[in-house]
Amino acid sequence: MKNMSLSHFIDRAMAEGKPLSQIFMEDESRETGQHIASLKERMAYRIHIMREALEKGLNSPQHSRSGYIDGSAYRLLQYSAQGRSLLSPDLTQLLAYAMAIPEVNACMGRIVAAPTAGSCGVLPAVLFSIARKKNMPDTLMIPAFFTAGGIGMVIEKKATISGAQGGCQAEIGSASAMAAGALVEMAGGNPEQSGHAVAFALKNLMGLICDPVGGLVEIPCVKRNALGALNAVAAAEMALAGLTSLFTADQVIETMGKVGRRLPEEFRETAQGGLAALPRPVPPPRETGIPEVPSFLHK
């Protein structure tokens, strides 16, 4: 795709009265020579792999060799099932969804990088959890993932999706922007609203460093997926409500790239700065129980 401006795709979609996903699918079909039906089949397979990873991470505690991954997604879901969520079970489940897949990744399970392995939980968590909450048909899922992929492609070309090049803003930030734009379309928003959601999501995580403890994609990576998912839903909600970004998505993407290039090397996946520079923590003992709720939270 020659023109890597998100505004270009949004303008085309608005002019032709099509969703962003259709524009992205048509362009990919034209450039690869593959029929759209074939592209959809490939996307459906990737979604299937994401669902498998999600179910694995939610149905059984994941424990990495380092000891830093301790089945947090599973425990969080159990906590929610007991009615202990501070705001709503849906929100807590979103967090669990976002953490489950990167936990599987840390335990050498099969995942789909979306756009990277370190940020693989954000996009599926957002789309799967909202589709479940709103009883959305599966027919909306594949187009939404194409929209996410197109947004990620633009970010990769205009800036970066690599933590080694741009810090965690380029991984979790990009994943959150992809999820926000895709969620807007899946919820019935227009292409311009998707663009605003992308801008909101990426602005909110601008400057986020990449500081993997011990060089592993575990701390703080897994829990940052939860942050990225929450941020994506917030960005989509604002865009769907009619809020607009004064800076275009393209301007924000380009700025993220500039910020990433200015980040010191120790904050770009070298495990030499941030949390990674602290003394290596001792992994906690394995726990399967749910801690007692503080007394002030009891009804």
SVG drawing of the C-alpha trace seen along z (x, -y; Angstrom):
<svg xmlns="http://www.w3.org/2000/svg" viewBox="-26 -21 48 46">
<polyline fill="none" stroke="black" stroke-width="0.4" points="0.0,0.0 1.7,-3.1 0.0,-5.8 0.6,-5.2 -1.5,-8.0 -4.4,-6.9 -6.2,-10.0 -6.0,-8.7 -7.8,-5.5 -10.4,-7.4 -11.1,-9.8 -11.5,-7.0 -13.8,-5.1 -16.0,-8.1 -16.2,-9.1 -17.1,-5.6 -19.5,-5.0 -17.5,-1.9 -16.1,-0.8 -12.3,-1.1 -12.1,2.7 -13.4,2.9 -10.9,0.4 -8.0,2.3 -9.3,5.7 -9.7,4.4 -6.2,2.9 -4.6,6.1 -6.5,8.2 -5.3,6.0 -1.7,6.0 -1.4,9.7 -3.6,11.0 -5.7,13.0 -9.4,13.0 -11.0,11.3 -12.7,14.6 -9.2,16.1 -8.0,13.2 -11.0,13.6 -10.2,17.3 -6.7,16.5 -7.9,13.9 -10.4,16.3 -7.6,18.8 -5.6,16.2 -8.6,15.3 -9.0,19.0 -5.4,19.1 -6.1,16.1 -9.2,17.7 -7.2,20.9 -4.5,18.9 -7.2,16.9 -9.0,20.0 -5.7,21.6 -4.8,18.6 -8.2,18.2 -8.9,21.9 -5.7,22.8 -3.0,20.8 0.0,20.1 3.5,20.4 6.6,19.4 10.1,20.9 11.2,17.6 8.4,17.7 7.3,14.2 4.1,15.4 1.9,16.9 -1.5,17.4 -2.7,13.8 -5.2,13.9 -6.8,17.0 -6.9,15.6 -8.4,12.3 -11.2,14.1 -12.0,16.2 -12.0,13.0 -14.5,11.5 -16.7,14.6 -17.0,14.2 -18.6,10.8 -15.7,8.8 -15.1,6.4 -14.7,2.8 -16.7,1.4 -18.1,4.3 -17.4,7.9 -17.1,6.9 -14.2,4.5 -12.4,7.1 -12.9,9.7 -11.4,7.3 -8.3,7.1 -8.1,10.9 -8.6,11.4 -5.8,8.9 -3.4,10.7 -4.2,14.3 -2.7,14.3 0.7,12.7 0.9,15.1 0.5,18.0 3.2,16.3 5.6,16.1 5.0,19.8 6.0,20.7 2.5,21.1 1.2,20.3 -0.1,16.8 -0.6,14.2 1.6,11.1 -0.8,8.2 1.2,6.3 4.0,7.8 4.3,10.7 4.7,8.4 1.4,6.6 -0.5,9.7 -3.3,9.5 -4.7,6.0 -6.5,6.4 -8.2,9.8 -9.1,8.8 -10.9,5.7 -12.7,7.2 -13.6,10.5 -14.8,9.1 -16.9,6.3 -18.4,8.7 -19.4,11.0 -20.8,8.2 -22.9,6.8 -23.8,10.1 -22.3,9.0 -22.3,11.6 -19.1,13.2 -19.6,11.6 -18.4,8.3 -15.2,9.8 -13.2,10.5 -13.7,7.0 -12.7,5.4 -9.5,7.3 -8.8,6.1 -9.3,2.5 -6.9,3.2 -4.4,4.6 -4.6,1.7 -4.1,-0.8 -1.1,1.2 0.4,1.2 0.2,-2.6 1.8,-2.9 4.6,-0.6 5.3,-2.6 5.0,-6.1 6.6,-5.3 7.4,-1.9 5.8,1.0 9.1,2.2 10.0,1.7 13.6,1.8 13.1,-1.2 10.4,-3.2 9.8,-1.9 6.6,-0.3 4.6,-3.1 5.3,-1.5 4.1,1.9 1.3,1.5 0.5,-2.0 0.2,-0.7 -1.9,2.3 -4.2,0.0 -4.6,-2.3 -5.4,0.6 -7.9,2.0 -9.6,-1.4 -10.0,-2.0 -11.3,1.5 -13.7,1.4 -15.3,-1.8 -16.0,-0.1 -17.3,3.0 -19.6,0.9 -21.1,-0.9 -18.9,-4.0 -17.7,-5.7 -14.1,-5.8 -13.5,-9.3 -14.5,-8.2 -12.0,-5.3 -9.3,-7.9 -10.1,-9.9 -10.0,-6.8 -6.6,-5.9 -5.3,-9.4 -6.8,-9.3 -5.3,-5.9 -1.8,-6.7 -1.7,-10.1 -2.6,-8.5 0.4,-6.2 2.9,-8.6 6.4,-8.1 5.8,-4.8 9.2,-3.1 10.2,0.5 11.9,2.0 11.5,5.8 12.9,7.2 15.6,9.7 15.1,9.2 11.9,11.3 8.5,10.4 6.9,10.8 7.3,7.9 5.9,5.3 4.8,6.4 1.8,8.7 0.1,6.2 0.7,3.4 -1.6,5.3 -4.3,4.7 -3.6,1.0 -3.6,1.0 -7.0,2.7 -8.6,0.3 -7.1,-2.6 -8.5,-1.3 -12.0,-1.0 -11.8,-4.5 -10.6,-5.9 -13.3,-4.2 -16.0,-5.3 -14.9,-8.9 -14.8,-8.7 -18.2,-7.1 -19.6,-9.8 -18.6,-12.4 -15.4,-13.6 -12.7,-14.6 -8.9,-14.9 -7.4,-18.3 -4.4,-16.4 -5.0,-13.9 -4.1,-10.3 -1.3,-10.7 0.2,-13.6 0.1,-11.6 1.6,-8.5 4.4,-10.6 5.0,-12.2 5.2,-8.8 7.9,-7.8 9.9,-11.0 9.5,-10.5 10.6,-6.8 13.7,-7.8 14.6,-10.3 14.2,-7.8 17.5,-6.9 18.8,-3.4 18.2,-2.1 14.4,-2.7 14.2,-0.8 14.0,2.9 17.6,3.2 16.7,4.2 19.1,1.6 16.7,-1.1 13.4,-1.6 12.1,1.3 14.7,3.5 17.5,1.6 16.2,2.5 17.6,5.5 15.9,8.7 12.8,9.4 12.3,12.8 9.3,14.6 6.4,14.9 5.3,18.4 2.6,19.9 -0.9,19.0 -4.2,20.3 -6.5,18.8 -8.1,15.4 -7.2,12.9 -9.8,11.7 -11.6,8.5 -10.7,5.6 -13.5,4.9 -14.3,1.5 -15.4,3.1 -18.0,5.3 -21.5,4.2"/>
</svg>
